[in-house]
Amino acid sequence: MITLYDYELSGNCYKLRLLMSMLGVEYKTLPIDFYPGREHKSEWFLKINPLGQLPVIDDDGMVLRDAQAILVYLASKYDPTGRWYPRENPHLL
């Protein structure tokens, strides 16, 4: 199961939650106290993402950072129709 390191008010985290919901992907969220707690700059979180940025996902040991890279990964792995990331026809991108 995917773990999303999440901040509810982040637009980038929202994009991931939205796509996973649309694809029917099961995931759990791990809320990060971005503000005022600055948990994304904590020692434990910097081991996961040295840049101290959200979002991050952990898909059974595959850790990805950067919202756009995660969106491409999710669409490539979990969309059997190929509609969300049409690799066969680059003109659709």
C-alpha positions in Angstrom: 0.0 0.0 0.0 1.2 3.5 -0.8 2.0 5.9 2.0 1.6 9.5 1.2 3.5 12.0 3.4 0.8 14.6 3.2 0.0 18.2 4.2 -3.8 18.7 3.6 -3.4 22.3 2.4 -0.7 21.6 -0.2 -1.9 21.8 -3.7 0.7 19.3 -4.8 -0.4 16.8 -2.2 -4.0 17.4 -3.3 -3.1 16.5 -6.9 -1.8 13.1 -5.7 -4.8 12.4 -3.5 -7.1 13.3 -6.4 -5.3 11.1 -9.0 -5.1 8.1 -6.6 -8.8 8.5 -5.9 -9.6 8.7 -9.6 -7.5 5.6 -10.3 -9.0 3.7 -7.3 -5.5 3.3 -5.7 -5.6 2.4 -2.0 -3.3 4.6 0.0 -2.8 5.9 3.5 -1.8 9.3 4.5 0.8 10.3 7.1 0.0 13.9 8.0 3.0 16.1 8.3 2.8 19.2 10.5 4.1 21.6 7.9 3.0 24.7 9.7 3.6 25.7 12.4 5.5 22.5 13.3 7.9 22.5 10.4 8.0 18.7 10.6 9.2 18.5 7.0 12.5 19.9 8.2 12.9 17.5 11.0 15.8 15.0 11.2 13.6 12.0 10.6 11.8 13.5 7.6 15.1 14.7 6.0 16.2 11.1 5.8 13.2 10.4 3.6 13.5 13.6 1.5 16.8 15.5 2.0 15.2 18.6 0.3 12.6 18.7 3.1 9.7 19.1 0.7 6.3 17.6 0.3 4.8 15.5 -1.2 6.6 12.1 -0.8 5.2 8.7 -1.4 6.4 5.3 -0.4 5.0 2.5 -2.6 6.2 -0.7 -0.9 9.8 0.7 -0.6 9.8 2.8 -3.7 10.2 6.3 -2.4 9.5 9.1 -4.7 9.7 12.9 -4.3 8.4 15.7 -6.5 4.7 15.9 -7.3 5.1 15.8 -11.1 7.4 12.7 -11.0 4.9 11.0 -8.6 2.0 11.8 -10.9 3.8 10.2 -13.9 4.7 7.2 -11.8 1.2 6.7 -10.5 -0.4 7.0 -14.0 2.2 4.6 -15.5 1.9 2.0 -12.8 -1.8 2.1 -11.8 -3.7 3.2 -14.9 -4.2 0.2 -17.1 -6.1 2.2 -19.7 -3.1 4.5 -20.4 -5.4 7.6 -20.5 -3.6 9.6 -17.9 -0.1 9.1 -19.3 -0.5 8.1 -23.0 3.0 6.8 -23.8 2.0 5.3 -27.2 1.1 8.7 -28.6 3.4 11.6 -27.5 1.2 14.1 -29.3 -1.4 13.6 -26.6 0.9 14.8 -23.9 
